[in-house]
Amino acid sequence: MCSTSFVTLGRAQLIALGCPDTPIAVIPHPFGLRTRDEVRQLAAKCVDDIARLALGADRNVAERSGAAGPGVVACAANLSVAEDCYAFNEECESRRWGDGLPLIPPTPERVERMLRGTSRAPTEVVAHLAPGFGVASIERIAINAVMAGCRPEYLPLLIAAVEAVAERRFNLQGIQATTNPATPWIVVNGPIAGQLRVNSTLNCLGQGAWANATLGRALRLVLQNIGGALPGDMDRATHGQPGKYSFCCAENEAESPWAPLHVERGYAVGENVVTVIAAAGTLNMNSHAKDANDLLRVIADSMTFPTSNDYHFAGEPWVVISPEHAEVLKRGGLSKANVKKQLWEQSKMSASRFAAKDYDRARHTRGGELGRFTRDTAVPISRSPDDVGIIVAGGPGTHSVYVPTFGQTRAVSRRVGA
């Protein structure tokens, strides 16, 4: 069942699930602007359509899982294309293998060199990636890493990121096919960040660092080329965002007054870990506040906006605190738990700020959690302070960054292997 604007997504999803001929009941789009009586009429017609279509539908549709299973897959086939780089990129454009930027041809020699970065077998299956449930083998990940410009030593980190996004609680199915601008953000912790020169300081969320740019880009190519989230087909983002090209940084552990993210999440200090987060965008927060409580007040106020998915679904918002702001909080004697609690308490938003339609939606999604839900209800941004994510990153300057999320997602961390 699809609205007219999403029939392409529905058909692509059915093809991925192995049942391309399954009929689709179509509802006129948009139906969110219609009256209740109009929606009731559309629903009645849709029920009739579903009943009629179901009589001829194939009931032997095999279920597919988004989780990785043990096994291997055949090696990738070779494709002969012109040696010229421009010709190769034109071929990629025609086949929709790229992201709109020039790609490096993944010749057998380059892929073999990339595979030297890991001890894992090229045919090993890492995951089946939604929404197309493509098979992400080590070799296929390596091919996309070559195209993105990665170095062989980056491959284990990229593999760990692919494993992380495939975990159910990350909700890759929703993230890949949503109209929201959600995209995976990779955060790197441990000695590997320094070894690979993953930028954690000045301009860490921007351009200029080879590792940041190519790792984030490689994950996006994997999600598109293996996961099947082609823009306009299964990727239905209304606008998207620049982070969908690449979104990767390291935590600035050296200038953080608190335990780093991976230690907070149960790993040892010396372990190498990647964490993937479904970021909906970034908001720069420039404040010269020198009082810790005053600084947290304005950060919490910046986090509070009624169109945020985090408020609708009790999400997992993130704050990237700059070293200068972290120093203010340290001088104020605040632990990371203190910061989370204050941000959570002070970012509660009156339900009256929702648009009328969004108020009804929030009452439905949060009512069970919050109890009696009225326009006076103070809606928290997440279920508990523990769900507010914090890292320290960036260089000098009185700026921090708010990163709202897709809402129906949870960050996933994975240890980087060999």
C-alpha positions in Angstrom: 0.0 0.0 0.0 1.6 3.3 -1.2 0.6 6.9 -1.9 1.1 8.0 -5.5 4.4 9.7 -4.7 5.9 6.6 -3.2 4.9 3.9 -5.7 8.5 4.0 -7.0 9.8 3.2 -3.5 7.2 0.5 -3.0 8.0 -1.2 -6.3 11.8 -1.0 -5.7 11.2 -2.5 -2.2 9.2 -5.4 -3.6 11.9 -6.1 -6.2 14.5 -6.2 -3.4 12.3 -8.6 -1.4 12.1 -10.9 -4.4 8.4 -10.4 -5.1 8.3 -7.8 -7.9 4.9 -8.8 -9.2 3.1 -8.2 -5.9 0.2 -5.7 -6.6 0.2 -2.3 -4.9 -2.9 -0.5 -3.6 -2.4 3.2 -4.4 -3.6 6.1 -2.3 -3.7 9.7 -3.7 -0.9 11.8 -2.3 -0.8 13.9 -0.2 -3.5 12.6 2.1 -2.2 14.5 5.2 -4.0 17.6 4.0 -7.4 16.0 3.6 -10.3 16.2 6.0 -11.3 13.2 8.1 -14.3 12.5 5.9 -12.1 12.5 2.8 -9.6 10.2 4.5 -12.4 7.9 5.5 -13.6 7.7 1.9 -10.1 7.0 0.6 -9.6 4.4 3.3 -12.8 2.6 2.3 -11.8 2.5 -1.4 -8.3 1.3 -0.4 -9.8 -1.5 1.7 -11.8 -2.6 -1.4 -8.6 -2.4 -3.6 -6.6 -4.5 -1.1 -9.3 -7.1 -0.9 -9.5 -7.3 -4.7 -5.7 -7.3 -5.2 -5.2 -9.9 -2.4 -7.3 -12.5 -4.3 -4.5 -12.6 -7.0 -1.5 -11.9 -4.8 1.2 -14.5 -4.2 1.0 -15.6 -0.6 4.3 -17.5 -0.8 6.6 -14.4 -0.2 9.8 -15.4 1.6 10.7 -13.2 4.5 14.1 -11.4 4.3 16.1 -10.3 7.3 18.2 -7.2 7.5 20.6 -8.8 9.9 23.8 -10.5 8.7 23.9 -14.3 8.6 26.9 -16.5 8.4 28.0 -17.4 4.9 30.0 -16.4 1.9 29.1 -14.9 -1.5 30.7 -15.2 -4.9 33.5 -12.8 -5.8 32.4 -9.7 -7.8 32.4 -10.0 -11.6 34.8 -7.9 -13.7 33.4 -5.3 -16.0 35.3 -4.0 -19.0 35.1 -0.2 -19.4 37.2 2.4 -21.0 40.5 3.1 -19.2 39.9 6.9 -19.3 38.8 8.2 -15.9 36.1 10.4 -17.4 34.7 7.5 -19.4 34.6 5.4 -16.2 32.8 8.1 -14.3 30.3 8.5 -17.1 29.7 4.7 -16.9 29.1 5.0 -13.2 26.7 7.9 -13.7 24.7 5.9 -16.2 24.6 2.9 -13.8 23.9 5.2 -10.8 26.9 3.9 -8.9 28.1 7.2 -7.6 27.3 10.2 -5.4 27.8 12.9 -8.0 31.5 13.4 -7.3 34.3 11.8 -9.3 35.1 8.2 -8.4 38.3 6.2 -8.5 38.0 3.1 -10.9 38.1 -0.1 -8.7 40.4 -2.1 -10.8 41.2 -5.7 -9.6 44.7 -4.4 -8.6 43.3 -1.6 -6.5 40.7 -3.8 -4.9 43.3 -6.4 -4.1 45.5 -3.7 -2.5 42.5 -2.5 -0.5 41.8 -6.0 0.7 45.3 -6.2 2.2 44.0 -3.8 4.9 42.0 -6.7 6.5 42.6 -10.3 7.4 39.0 -11.3 6.7 38.1 -13.3 3.6 36.9 -11.3 0.6 33.8 -13.6 0.2 32.8 -13.3 3.9 29.3 -11.8 4.3 29.2 -8.9 6.7 25.5 -7.9 6.5 22.4 -7.7 4.3 21.7 -4.0 4.0 18.3 -2.5 3.9 16.2 -1.4 2.1 17.4 -3.5 -0.9 18.9 -6.2 1.4 22.0 -6.3 -0.8 24.8 -8.6 0.3 27.7 -6.6 1.8 30.7 -8.9 1.5 34.2 -7.8 2.5 35.1 -7.5 -1.2 32.1 -5.5 -2.1 32.8 -3.1 0.8 36.4 -2.9 -0.5 35.2 -2.0 -4.0 33.2 0.9 -2.7 36.1 2.0 -0.5 38.3 2.2 -3.5 35.8 4.3 -5.4 35.5 6.6 -2.4 39.3 7.1 -2.2 40.0 5.2 1.0 43.4 3.8 1.9 43.7 0.1 2.8 44.3 0.8 6.4 40.8 2.4 6.6 39.1 -0.8 5.6 38.7 -2.4 9.1 37.1 0.8 10.3 34.7 0.9 7.4 33.8 -2.8 7.9 33.0 -2.1 11.6 30.7 0.9 10.5 28.9 -1.4 8.0 28.3 -3.9 10.8 27.0 -1.2 13.1 24.5 0.3 10.7 23.1 -3.2 10.0 22.1 -3.7 13.6 18.4 -3.7 14.1 18.3 -0.8 16.7 20.0 1.5 14.2 16.9 1.2 12.0 18.6 1.3 8.7 15.4 0.4 6.9 13.7 3.5 8.1 16.8 5.8 7.7 17.5 4.7 4.1 13.9 5.2 2.8 12.6 8.1 4.8 11.7 11.6 3.6 13.8 12.9 6.5 17.4 14.0 5.8 18.9 11.3 8.1 22.3 10.0 7.4 24.9 7.9 9.3 27.5 9.9 11.1 30.6 8.0 12.1 32.4 8.9 15.3 35.8 7.3 15.8 37.4 6.6 19.2 40.7 5.0 20.3 44.3 5.1 19.1 43.2 4.3 15.6 41.9 7.9 15.2 45.4 9.3 15.6 47.0 6.6 13.5 44.7 7.2 10.6 44.6 11.0 11.2 40.9 11.1 11.5 40.3 14.8 12.3 38.9 15.6 15.8 39.9 19.2 16.1 39.6 22.2 13.8 37.0 21.8 11.1 36.4 18.1 12.1 32.9 18.1 10.6 34.1 19.9 7.4 36.4 19.4 4.5 40.2 18.9 4.5 40.9 15.5 6.2 41.3 12.6 3.8 40.3 9.9 6.3 37.1 11.8 7.4 36.0 12.5 3.9 36.7 9.1 2.3 35.4 7.0 5.2 32.1 8.9 5.4 31.8 8.8 1.6 32.6 5.1 1.4 29.9 4.2 3.9 27.4 6.3 1.8 28.4 4.4 -1.4 28.0 1.1 0.4 24.5 2.1 1.5 23.6 3.2 -1.9 25.3 0.6 -4.1 24.8 -2.4 -1.9 21.9 -1.3 0.3 20.0 -0.1 -2.8 19.0 3.4 -1.5 19.2 5.3 -4.8 18.1 8.9 -4.5 14.6 9.3 -5.8 13.9 5.6 -5.8 14.2 4.0 -2.3 16.0 7.1 -0.9 13.0 9.4 -0.6 14.6 12.3 1.3 12.7 15.5 0.7 15.8 17.7 0.7 18.6 15.5 1.9 21.7 17.3 3.5 25.4 17.7 2.8 26.2 15.1 5.4 24.8 12.5 2.9 28.0 12.9 0.9 30.2 12.2 3.9 29.8 12.6 7.7 32.7 11.3 9.9 34.9 12.7 12.7 36.9 11.5 15.7 36.3 12.5 19.3 38.9 15.0 20.6 39.7 12.7 23.6 42.8 14.7 24.5 40.9 17.9 25.3 37.8 16.2 26.9 37.4 16.5 30.7 35.3 13.3 30.7 35.7 9.7 29.7 35.5 9.3 25.9 32.4 8.1 24.2 33.5 4.5 23.6 34.5 4.1 27.3 31.1 5.5 28.3 29.6 2.8 26.1 31.5 -0.1 27.7 34.8 -0.4 25.8 38.3 -0.1 27.2 40.3 3.1 26.9 42.8 1.6 24.4 40.2 -0.1 22.1 39.4 1.2 18.7 35.7 1.7 18.2 33.3 3.3 15.7 29.9 4.6 16.6 27.3 5.3 14.0 24.5 7.9 14.6 21.6 8.7 12.4 22.1 12.5 12.1 19.3 14.7 10.8 21.6 17.7 10.4 23.8 20.1 12.4 23.2 23.4 14.2 26.1 25.7 15.1 25.7 27.1 18.7 27.9 30.2 19.3 28.0 31.3 22.9 30.6 33.3 24.9 29.0 32.2 28.2 31.5 31.6 30.9 29.1 30.3 33.5 28.5 26.5 33.1 24.8 26.7 34.0 24.2 29.7 31.7 25.9 27.9 28.8 23.8 24.8 29.3 20.7 26.9 29.4 21.3 28.4 26.0 22.4 25.0 24.5 19.2 23.4 25.8 17.1 26.3 24.4 18.8 25.7 21.0 17.9 22.0 21.1 14.2 22.9 21.7 12.3 23.1 18.5 8.8 21.6 17.8 9.6 20.1 14.3 12.2 17.8 15.8 11.7 14.1 15.3 13.4 13.6 18.7 10.4 15.2 20.4 7.9 13.1 18.4 9.6 9.7 19.0 11.7 10.1 22.2 14.9 10.2 20.2 18.6 10.3 21.0 19.8 13.9 20.4 23.6 14.6 20.3 25.7 17.6 21.2 29.3 18.1 20.0 30.9 20.2 22.7 33.9 22.2 21.7 37.0 22.1 24.0 36.4 25.7 25.1 32.9 25.0 26.1 34.0 21.8 27.7 36.5 23.8 29.8 33.6 26.1 31.0 31.6 23.0 32.1 34.7 21.5 33.7 35.3 24.6 35.7 31.7 24.5 36.8 32.4 21.1 38.3 30.0 19.3 36.0 30.3 15.6 35.1 29.0 14.3 31.8 26.0 12.9 33.6 25.4 16.3 35.1 25.5 17.9 31.7 23.1 15.3 30.2 20.6 15.7 33.1 20.6 19.5 32.8 20.2 19.5 29.1 17.4 16.9 29.3 15.5 18.9 32.0 15.9 22.3 30.4 15.0 21.1 26.9 11.6 19.9 27.9 9.1 21.6 25.5 5.5 22.5 26.1 3.2 20.4 23.9 1.4 23.6 22.9 4.3 24.5 20.6 3.5 21.6 18.3 1.4 22.3 15.2 -2.1 21.0 15.6 -1.5 17.9 13.4 1.9 17.3 15.1 0.3 17.6 18.5 -2.0 14.7 17.7 0.9 12.7 16.4 3.0 13.4 19.5 0.1 12.5 21.7 -0.1 9.1 19.9 3.6 8.4 20.0 4.5 9.7 23.5 1.2 9.4 25.3 1.9 5.9 26.6 5.3 7.0 28.0 4.2 10.3 29.5 0.7 9.4 30.6 -2.0 12.1 30.4 -1.0 14.2 27.4 -2.3 17.8 27.1 -1.1 21.0 25.6 0.5 21.8 28.9 2.5 18.6 29.0 6.3 19.2 29.2 7.6 16.9 26.5 11.2 15.7 27.1 13.4 15.3 24.0 14.3 11.7 25.0 13.1 9.1 27.4 15.9 9.8 29.9 19.0 11.9 30.3 21.1 8.9 29.4 19.7 9.1 25.8 21.3 12.5 25.3 24.6 11.8 23.5 27.7 13.9 24.1 31.1 14.0 22.5 33.9 16.6 22.7 35.3 17.6 19.4 36.5 20.6 17.4 39.2 23.2 17.8 39.5 26.6 19.4 36.4 28.8 19.4 33.2 29.4 21.4 31.1 27.1 19.3 29.4 23.8 19.9 27.1 21.8 17.5 23.7 20.3 18.1 22.9 17.2 16.1 19.2 16.2 16.1 18.5 12.6 14.9 16.0 10.6 12.9 14.3 9.9 16.2 13.4 6.3 15.6 17.0 5.1 15.9 19.7 4.3 18.4 23.4 4.8 18.0 25.4 1.6 17.6 29.1 1.1 18.5 31.4 -1.7 17.1 34.9 -2.6 17.9 37.3 -2.2 14.9 38.8 -5.6 14.0 41.7 -6.7 11.9 
